[in-house]
């Protein structure tokens, strides 16, 4: 069988291109589905910690984790949990002043050794904020600084070369989605409350029509 990962664009047939795409989707969907088996007591503790947060939930990550973290912060806010993404690099240049003892920081780092993320986690601990580490390595520098660890493991084969975070980022997004939906239900956050925070775009138009019907 031909190893499609070693073919160039000129060498790949249309059938091989389509099959590579299908294989990728199937591999990633299986990795996300397997995540359900990783949900346990630590997830419950994280949900309660976020529900009881008196300030803001701050989410931080670098690289692909930046994109995952920004998405998570946005969706938490959409689901009734006030959240903001905080850039871990900028935290070394004054942005860490935003962290207070009332906040919870969700720090994302697959290996737990991202320097700027760990720096921000350290500041959060010094300020009295709670820290949730979303990582694959509980015994990492980040894990040792955290009040609570959500260990998320994706199959190494789900990412190209085991390093380009395609599938593993989706697994982390799925865990974040689970937190968002759980918190939405724990808060009893209604469609009407969501509509009040989302008056724009197609969603806003739909909410307005439903409210007037």
C-alpha angles and dihedrals in degrees: 000000000000117000100232092194089068097051124098124223092261092052098047118092120218088254092053091049092052093045092050089053092048092047090051093051093047093047093049095045090052091051092051092047091052089056090079089072090060095060109109145133093310089061090052091050091050092051092052092046091053093044091054095046108128095195130029131314104237118201123198137178141140131227112356088353087063090063092044091048095048089051092049093050091050094049093046089057090047088054096050102267110115105233140162134188112238118198108235093207093053089049087077090057103053105292091103085076086081092069116096136176089257094063136090118216119209105199118194122202124140094208096027093229103098103134099214093044091051091047090055092046089053092052091048090054091049090052093051096252120141118246127212114190117208101195146129092229114061091178092056127109090264093048092053091054095048129099089208133016126210103195111206119184125186123187109266090230092062092076125061108257086358088275113070101089101225104124096021091057089055090052090053091046090052092053089050090050090053090053091049095051093044091051091046089057095041090054094043087232107185134212087247092055090048090049091055090059096042109049095143137080128011091320091055091049091050093048091049092050092048091049091051096047 
